[in-house]
């Protein structure tokens, strides 16, 4: 059962405001993840040959996935920088800045010369732009979660917060769909020569649409209440590390398995299907497209279910399933496209029932005045030990052992880590009671934003 409403009850948003916030959170995050996902797919399919030429295809793939990891390594910088600003100057301003940063970086990747033209400068520029993408995504997630959840009823936080969670599959669906269409319309030489660039250049138009939506929004009721009460934090990063350590640990660990499972079934599966199973690029992308399209509906469903049952229990059961399913997937994936597609769909469905409740669970670990900072730090730091290294480890393990068993064991180990994080965390009712107390007795010491 959910608790009493908090600061937003002082300035309730109407249904139209809630819907706009939900749509802005979903579309803005989807556009940013389109940028991120189109890079991920291109890293698996194109970048090894174009930017990291090598006689050994595996070496080129490893180097391409290294640039994929750079996007995760840079996320903590974005989480620390934009998370802090989100608690000090507001959610809306920060979310506009992150959208511009990611869109500009993605567009520029689309016009980069390849290694054959620019030499070593090409991969260096690619890495720098990937770094910029990661900084933007690191600051985006926490704000997108709060944008929708702070306008909505806390008793439905799981559903409202899931708007931001739909972004990755929606962005992946759009990115892979564009790449699949280009691959079908163009010859192999045309796709490798210039076709892949079209997907990156489309980012300019998409970001303009996202900016138009976000610019029309007001600041969230919770941040307005913090301003009115003069309870904005002066040093939110320091406060999180000194007063919210258990919350930070719980939020970080809970995110590891979802990141790794997602990397397996949307990124590495493309390489596995083409290199190990001998499938075409289009067939591998089609399997991911089917799974991602279902996630667009399953993630908000999972978030809504988590409002009606114990959120941690639903998340934990899904984490256990995540540890088991890869063993089934690898045993059956070599039976053709249908078993592969079914394996991807089930894997992403399991991911949905972790990822749907995740945004609300992470946000509930932190007090309202530190939520942007705490959530962003947890999100980005978890990425370093989860999604950042997963494709590299998958590739290295498969190369070293020539077997899928170490890959499945690795995913199972991350599921254990996530269950530990959930055990450390707290339930929704505790978070809402804290919010109610803060509303009744706001922080007495005024805080001035740091210049």
Order of alpha helices (4+ residues) and beta strands (2+ residues): alpha-alpha-alpha-alpha-alpha-alpha-alpha-alpha-alpha-alpha-alpha-alpha-alpha-alpha-alpha-alpha-alpha-alpha-alpha-alpha-alpha
